[in-house]
Amino acid sequence: MIHSLLMDQECPSKAQIPRLDLIIRAQTSISKSNERLGVLGGGYDPITRAHLLLAQSAVEQFELHEVIFVLSKTPPHKSLFGASIKQRLEMMRIGITGVPYLSVGFCTHGLFLEICAALQTVYPQNPELFFITGRDAADRLFSWPYAHPAEAMEQMFGTIQLLVFPRHGKLTLPEDSLLQNYRSRVHSLKLPENLDHISSTRVRQRILAGEAIDELVQADVAAFIQKHKLYEGLPES
């Protein structure tokens, strides 16, 4: 399955159409159109305790039925390096063990609307979509120089709602007239603690420094990283 996605990515005619494969399906998977699906995209290099806390907070505060962690082959704003895709997906599988509402997906594309398009074939029930994102990513979303801003906002917020968690500061929506009609589609996600100190980057930095990562990742994920000697001697990019 993963191999076929990698092959498709090398074929421009196929790669034009966003595709998502469901690697792990939640035990409490979406079954009705009025149910709510949370979507948390990322590089998952590696999956951390913060990812799990974000999903838990979203489920509890917004009554989500399922949350899918999406690893993108072509993530926006960054390039893939470090662990291989197969290793990342395996760490994601290990990391969500025992959490019934979590799924794992692998997508050929990385932008919100591209992931939305890919989700339609996996979730034909057409659930409500709630994208979970940090304040920094939301800022980029609102300030992006769209060719047709009004159309972009209508297409985006007509399809999804945003759950924004504080990351290096709280979200402040810009005073943009285009956003006025969509403010009700942007929500603040409250967290039980400040998670700024937990990130995949911090995990890699600690490994490079020979420091413990137990507070940043689950024990089984840490064991996988140690077994495969991931991120050792790997410079940050």
C-alpha positions in Angstrom: 0.0 0.0 0.0 2.7 2.5 1.0 4.9 1.4 -1.9 2.0 2.0 -4.4 1.6 5.6 -3.0 5.3 6.2 -3.4 5.2 5.0 -7.0 2.2 7.2 -7.8 4.1 10.2 -6.5 6.7 9.6 -9.2 4.0 9.7 -11.9 2.8 13.2 -12.5 -0.5 12.1 -14.1 -1.5 10.2 -11.0 0.0 12.6 -8.5 -2.2 15.5 -9.7 -5.2 13.8 -7.8 -4.8 13.8 -4.1 -4.9 10.3 -2.6 -5.1 9.1 1.0 -4.7 5.5 2.2 -6.0 4.6 5.6 -3.1 2.7 7.3 -4.8 2.2 10.7 -8.6 2.6 11.2 -10.0 3.8 14.5 -12.1 1.4 16.5 -14.8 4.1 16.8 -14.6 5.0 13.1 -17.0 7.4 11.3 -20.3 5.8 10.2 -22.7 8.7 9.7 -22.7 12.0 7.9 -23.5 14.0 11.1 -20.4 12.7 12.9 -17.3 14.7 13.4 -13.8 13.9 12.1 -10.7 15.6 13.4 -7.7 15.9 11.0 -4.2 16.5 12.3 -1.5 16.7 9.6 2.2 16.7 10.3 5.6 15.3 9.5 5.5 12.9 12.5 9.2 12.7 12.7 8.5 11.3 15.2 5.0 11.2 16.7 5.1 12.8 20.2 3.0 13.0 23.3 1.8 16.4 22.1 0.0 14.8 19.1 -1.9 12.5 21.4 -2.8 15.3 23.8 -4.0 17.5 20.9 -6.3 14.7 19.7 -7.6 14.0 23.2 -8.4 17.7 23.8 -10.2 18.0 20.5 -12.3 14.9 21.1 -13.3 16.1 24.6 -14.0 19.8 23.7 -15.6 19.4 20.3 -17.2 16.0 20.6 -15.2 14.5 17.7 -16.0 10.8 16.9 -12.6 10.1 15.3 -9.3 11.8 14.7 -7.0 10.9 11.8 -3.3 11.6 12.0 -2.2 12.4 8.4 1.4 12.0 7.2 1.8 13.7 3.9 4.3 12.6 1.2 4.7 16.3 0.2 4.0 18.5 3.3 3.8 22.2 2.7 6.5 24.6 4.0 9.0 21.8 4.8 10.8 18.9 3.2 11.0 15.3 4.5 14.2 14.2 6.1 15.2 12.0 9.0 13.2 8.8 9.5 11.8 7.1 6.4 8.0 7.1 5.6 7.7 3.5 6.6 9.5 4.2 10.0 7.2 7.2 10.6 4.1 5.2 9.9 5.3 2.4 12.2 6.0 4.9 15.0 2.5 6.3 14.5 1.0 2.9 14.7 2.9 2.2 17.9 2.0 5.6 19.3 -1.7 5.3 18.9 -2.0 1.8 20.3 -4.8 1.6 22.8 -6.5 4.9 21.8 -9.8 3.8 20.1 -10.7 7.0 18.3 -7.4 7.4 16.4 -6.6 6.6 12.8 -3.5 6.9 10.7 -3.5 8.0 7.1 -0.8 8.6 4.4 -1.6 11.2 1.8 0.1 12.1 -1.5 -0.5 15.9 -0.9 -0.3 18.2 2.1 -2.5 21.3 1.8 -5.7 21.3 3.7 -8.0 21.3 0.7 -5.9 18.6 -1.0 -6.3 16.4 2.1 -10.0 17.2 2.1 -10.3 16.0 -1.5 -8.4 12.8 -0.6 -10.5 12.1 2.5 -13.7 12.0 0.4 -12.9 8.6 -1.0 -11.9 7.2 2.4 -14.9 8.8 4.2 -17.9 8.7 1.8 -20.1 9.3 4.8 -19.1 13.0 4.4 -18.5 13.8 8.0 -17.9 17.3 9.4 -14.2 18.1 9.1 -12.3 19.8 11.9 -8.6 20.5 11.0 -6.4 20.8 14.1 -3.6 23.2 13.7 -1.2 25.4 15.6 -1.4 29.2 15.9 1.7 29.6 13.7 0.2 27.5 10.9 -3.1 29.3 11.1 -1.3 32.7 10.8 0.2 31.5 7.5 -3.2 30.3 6.3 -4.8 33.7 6.9 -1.9 35.7 5.5 -1.2 33.6 2.4 -1.1 35.7 -0.8 -4.0 33.9 -2.6 -4.6 34.7 -6.2 -8.3 35.0 -5.4 -8.7 35.5 -1.7 -12.5 35.6 -1.5 -12.8 32.3 -3.5 -10.1 30.7 -1.4 -11.7 31.6 1.9 -15.2 30.4 0.7 -13.8 27.1 -0.6 -11.8 26.5 2.6 -14.3 27.4 5.3 -17.2 26.0 3.3 -15.5 22.7 3.7 -13.7 22.7 7.0 -13.6 24.2 10.5 -10.4 25.0 12.3 -9.4 24.0 15.8 -6.4 26.3 16.6 -4.2 25.5 19.6 -1.8 28.1 21.1 1.7 27.5 19.8 4.2 30.2 20.7 1.3 32.5 21.4 -2.5 32.7 21.0 -4.3 33.2 17.7 -5.5 36.6 16.9 -7.6 36.8 13.7 -6.6 39.6 11.4 -9.0 42.4 10.9 -9.8 41.3 7.4 -13.3 41.8 6.0 -13.1 38.5 4.1 -12.8 36.6 7.4 -15.8 38.2 9.1 -18.2 35.6 7.7 -16.0 32.7 8.8 -15.1 33.6 12.3 -17.6 31.1 13.6 -15.6 28.4 11.7 -12.4 29.1 13.7 -12.3 27.8 17.2 -9.7 27.9 20.0 -8.6 24.5 21.3 -7.7 24.7 25.0 -4.9 22.5 26.1 -4.3 21.0 29.6 -0.8 22.3 29.6 1.7 24.4 27.5 3.0 22.0 24.9 5.5 24.3 23.3 8.3 22.3 24.8 7.1 19.1 23.1 7.9 18.8 19.4 9.4 16.4 16.9 12.3 18.9 16.5 13.0 18.8 20.2 13.1 15.0 20.1 15.7 15.1 17.4 17.7 17.7 19.1 17.8 15.8 22.4 18.9 12.6 20.6 21.7 14.5 19.0 22.7 15.8 22.4 22.5 12.4 23.9 19.7 13.4 26.2 16.6 11.5 27.3 13.3 11.8 25.3 11.0 9.9 27.7 8.9 13.0 28.5 8.4 13.8 24.8 7.4 10.5 23.3 5.7 7.3 24.5 8.0 4.5 25.8 7.4 2.2 22.9 8.1 4.9 20.4 11.4 5.8 22.3 12.3 2.1 22.2 11.7 2.0 18.4 13.9 5.1 17.9 16.7 3.6 20.0 16.5 0.2 18.3 16.8 1.7 14.8 19.3 4.4 15.9 17.1 7.1 14.4 18.3 10.7 14.3 21.7 9.9 15.6 24.2 12.2 14.0 21.5 13.7 11.8 21.9 17.5 11.4 18.8 19.6 11.5 17.6 21.2 8.3 
